[in-house]
Structures are given as C-alpha cells and as structure tokens.
Amino acid sequence: MRGTSLALGAAALLMMAGCATTGGDQMANSVYATHRIVQKLDTDLAARVDKLNQTAADLSAKVDASDQATRQLQSMMEENQAKLNALQKNLDRFSQAMYRQLGLSPGTTGGVQVGPSSIEPPTGETPTTPAVPGEAAVPAFPGGTAAPVPAPMTAPAESPASDLSGNATADYKKAAESYMNDNFQEALTLYSQFLEKYPDSDLASLAQFWKASSYQKMGQWEQAVREYDTARQSYPMSKKTPLAMYNQAECYLRLGQQQRAIDLLKDVTTNPRYSTDATVEMARNKLKELQGQ
C-alpha cells in the first residue's frame, strides 16, 4: 500500500512537471508571436510615417511653387495693365491730334470755323500694299494702327450726296470728316464738288490729293492713278506731291505695272525738291524691296 502511494505520488509529480513544461512552452511561443507582430506593426508604421512625411514635403513644395506662380502672374498682370494704360494714353493723344488736324472737337460733326492748316487729314498717312489683290491699300497711321478698309466700291453717282454750304473751309472740313470716318464714297463726292466750286481755293490741292486717295481706298486703281496724275500736274508745288507719287506707284503695282512704279519712286528719291520730305525714305525702302536688295 505504501509502495503504491509512493508510486502514485511519483507519477503525479511527473505529470505536474510535464504540465509545467508544456505550459511554459506555450507561453513562450505566445510571447514570441506577439513580439513578431509588434515588430511588423512597428516596421509598417515607420514606413507609413515616412511616406506621409514625404507626401507632406511634396505638398509643401507644390504650395510654394503655386505661390511663386501666383506672384509671377500678378506681376505680369500689373505689367500688362501698365502697358494698356500707356497704350490708351497714346491712343488718346493720337485721337486728339486727328481732331485738331480736322478742326473738330471729340463728339462733334462740324460747325466750327477753322483755318486751312488745321483741317487737313493726317499727312503721315502712308498706304501699304494689301496682301489680297482687289482690296484697298491700308494706310499706316502714327503708332502702328491701321485704318479699316471697306470693300471695293463703285464710282460716285453724278448727283451730289449733299449741297455745299458756300464756305470753302466748312465744305472742305465736311469732306475730310467723311474721309476720316471711312466713308470714302461720300468723301469722293464732296471732294469732287469742292474742286468744282472752289478751283482757286488754297485747299484745292489737298482736296485733289484726298480725292485720289479715296479712289485708292476703294480699290479703283486706274481711276486713282488718273487723279494722282491730275494732282501732280495741276499742283506741282503742293506739299503732297511726293506722297501722291508714292501712292501712285502703289497703284501701278496693283495694276501689275512694276516698271512705272519703279520710275516714279526713283523720281521721288532723286528730286532735290523732295530731299527733306519723309516720303523719300519710304520710296527708298520700297525700291529696295522691288529690286530685291
């Protein structure tokens, strides 16, 4: 009995020892597995934090670049606004100069008596050859702006567009207003009436020049050539003669008569009477263009 008890006690001790060993292994395994999970989570978290930091840095760089682009855009807008303001001032000055030359006030259509020297259309007008045949030449005005060109029109009817007032200065101014408003048909009629009624007026030479120019603006090259011829022959001492010759050369080019155009341009550049006229330089440049220099 006593031996049996000892055997049972020994067996119990062995069983307890085995249980203790088994429980310890399981706990160790559990701790190890938990440690590995924690390590993996720590590694993943560190990677995510690094990625988040990089994203934040990229976003900050983009914000800085956007701010810089915004500042540059603002600077460009301010610069463009300054240029627009300067252009507006130039246009205002040019408009005022034209009104002064025509003897008009902005927004008026006449009624003010002025002297001949103040009502002539701009003398700096220089026609250029349009790119499309059949269109009227476009005059270049100071500042680089170009006057709009209407489609070719027919010659004016014999009946007058309106009666003249009997005052040469007022009637010339009326024709000049039509020309400056691009109403070349009416201007042509009024200039023709003026020349018939006031052939001895101091303004007759100018009226003849602008009559020819009206034909040119309407693309009627042959008639313009004839009228420029009349201007040169009837008023050889007119200050418009060099420009009339230049414009006539442009019309010859439109008609395909290049040699006639070259001859006229050479006359402008070689005549000592025109040496101080601004048209001379224009004629030289046109000759170089035609002669391929």
C-alpha positions, 0 to 999 in steps of 0.5 A, a space after each residue: 500500500 505504501 509502495 503504491 502511494 509512493 508510486 502514485 505520488 511519483 507519477 503525479 509529480 511527473 505529470 505536474 512537471 510535464 504540465 509545467 513544461 508544456 505550459 511554459 512552452 506555450 507561453 513562450 511561443 505566445 510571447 514570441 508571436 506577439 513580439 513578431 507582430 509588434 515588430 511588423 506593426 512597428 516596421 509598417 508604421 515607420 514606413 507609413 510615417 515616412 511616406 506621409 512625411 514625404 507626401 507632406 514635403 511634396 505638398 509643401 513644395 507644390 504650395 510654394 511653387 503655386 505661390 511663386 506662380 501666383 506672384 509671377 502672374 500678378 506681376 505680369 498682370 500689373 505689367 500688362 495693365 501698365 502697358 494698356 494704360 500707356 497704350 490708351 494714353 497714346 491712343 488718346 493723344 493720337 485721337 486728339 491730334 486727328 481732331 485738331 488736324 480736322 478742326 473738330 472737337 471729340 463728339 462733334 460733326 462740324 460747325 466750327 470755323 477753322 483755318 486751312 492748316 488745321 483741317 487737313 487729314 493726317 499727312 503721315 498717312 502712308 498706304 501699304 500694299 494689301 496682301 489680297 489683290 482687289 482690296 484697298 491699300 491700308 494706310 499706316 497711321 502714327 503708332 502702328 494702327 491701321 485704318 479699316 478698309 471697306 470693300 471695293 466700291 463703285 464710282 460716285 453717282 453724278 448727283 451730289 450726296 449733299 449741297 455745299 454750304 458756300 464756305 470753302 473751309 466748312 465744305 472742305 472740313 465736311 469732306 475730310 470728316 467723311 474721309 476720316 470716318 471711312 466713308 470714302 464714297 461720300 468723301 469722293 463726292 464732296 471732294 469732287 464738288 469742292 474742286 468744282 466750286 472752289 478751283 482757286 481755293 488754297 485747299 484745292 490741292 489737298 482736296 485733289 490729293 484726298 480725292 485720289 486717295 479715296 479712289 485708292 481706298 476703294 480699290 479703283 486703281 486706274 481711276 486713282 492713278 488718273 487723279 494722282 496724275 491730275 494732282 501732280 500736274 495741276 499742283 506741282 508745288 503742293 506739299 503732297 506731291 511726293 506722297 501722291 507719287 508714292 501712292 501712285 506707284 502703289 497703284 501701278 503695282 496693283 495694276 501689275 505695272 512694276 516698271 512705272 512704279 519703279 520710275 516714279 519712286 526713283 523720281 521721288 528719291 532723286 528730286 532735290 525738291 523732295 530731299 527733306 520730305 519723309 516720303 523719300 525714305 519710304 520710296 527708298 525702302 520700297 525700291 529696295 524691296 522691288 529690286 530685291 536688295 
